[in-house]
Every structure is written in structure tokens, then in C-alpha cells.
Amino acid sequence: MRIVGRKNFMLSCIFFILVMLVLGKSIKILNINNSINMTAVPIDSTIDKQAASSKYTPLKKYYIVIDPGHGGIDKGTSYGNMYEKDLTLKIARYAAAYLKGKGNVVFLTRNEDKLLGLDEIGDKVNSSYADAFVSIHVNSLNDNNFNGITTLYYDVNGYQKDERIKLARAIESEAVKNDNWANKGIKRQNLAVLRYSKVPGVLVECGFITNAQDRIRLSNENVLKRLGENISNGIIYYLNENYKK
Ligand SMILES: [Zn+2]
């Protein structure tokens, strides 16, 4: 009796595993179909695992500040019911989770829907004594042909100029790695949030909400996640290069 009982139990287990495997596969197939239906632009979900395990592994524990642009009554730019303040918070949270997962310490200037003054952001950044600071934004323009990602930096009278340019370059080249984002390069722009920062800092304009193709990308949660992670890889790459010196 005991042997028969055990046999039945084993058979039930095998049956259960088979059912789970079949269900798992069909859920995956459903997910793939959903993402194809949702998006008109090619979305690249390949992950370079080998590169991820070496080049983007922090050489030490870094301290990083991420600033999700806008918040509260300041919605930033918008298109329909799509608000910049929500997109920046999502991208920033994905970046923070990824960076923390790699053993770094991450401060978000806001982790809720509230407005911070520019001086408040500046104080948070400067009192953190972080290794790097990245402000996340989304662009817009009347001409809806404009698309792509731009990384902005600013140096007051050459202060940390080389470092800021290197950080901007590293982030820009990583940010566009997936999902066919257009690389619009880096630009020097006098922005308060960058001017106040004593920490090497940049501002990433994550596509144009006014461009139809960029908007498709920005409405895809997986794209936002990859963007947050790629921006993070740019930060780690820059900090590792700096650390090696
Ligand atoms: Zn903005």
C-alpha cells in the first residue's frame, strides 16, 4: 500500500510539473504576442549577459543620486494623459533597483508624486557626497519629427568638465543600446540642476513625448525598465573607469 501510495504521489508530481511547464510556455507566448501587438517600433529585448557580468560590475560600492524630473503640480511635459513626471519616476525607480541590485547605494531625490524646488534638489545632491548624479527627464518640441535621447551636462567655468563630459558620453552610448532609440549625442547646457551640483552630474532627456515612435517606446514598461538599466550601466562604466585611475 505504501509503495502504491508513493507511486501515485510521484505520478501526481510529474503530472503537476508537466502542467506547470505547458502553462508557463503558453503564458510566455501570450506575453510575446502582447508586446508585438502593442508596439509598432522594433523592441529589442536581448540582454548581453556576458558584458553585463564584467564591464558593468561595480569595482566598489558607489553612491549615486537619481533625480526623477518634475512631480506634484509640475507635470513636466505631457501628451494626452501621459505625463513626464510619471515617466521620469518610473525610469528612475528601475535605475535605482538595478543599481542597488549591484550593491550600490542609491538616493532618489523623490520617490513619490511631489514637487521639489531646484535648490532642494541641489541640497540633496550636495549633502549626499555621491559619486555621480543623474537627473531624468523627457523632451518635447512643437516639431514632432524630433526624436531620440540626448544627455546634457554643464560645467561652471570648467569645474569637473572632463568628468562631466565622460559621464554624459558613457550614459548616452548605453541609453540608446536597446529599442532603437536615436542617439542625439551630448550637449553642454546651463541648467540650474546641473549648475548647483558639486557632484559630477548630467541630465538625460529620455526621448520626445511629442514624437509618435518615441511615445510608443515610452508607453512600454519593458522599454522604460531597459532604459533605466542601460542608464545605470553607463553610470557604472563611468565610475569604474574613474576608479581605475
Ligand atoms: Zn523635464
Residues whose N, C-alpha, C, O or C-beta is under 5 A from the ligand:
A	BS01	ZN	G69 G76 H137 V138
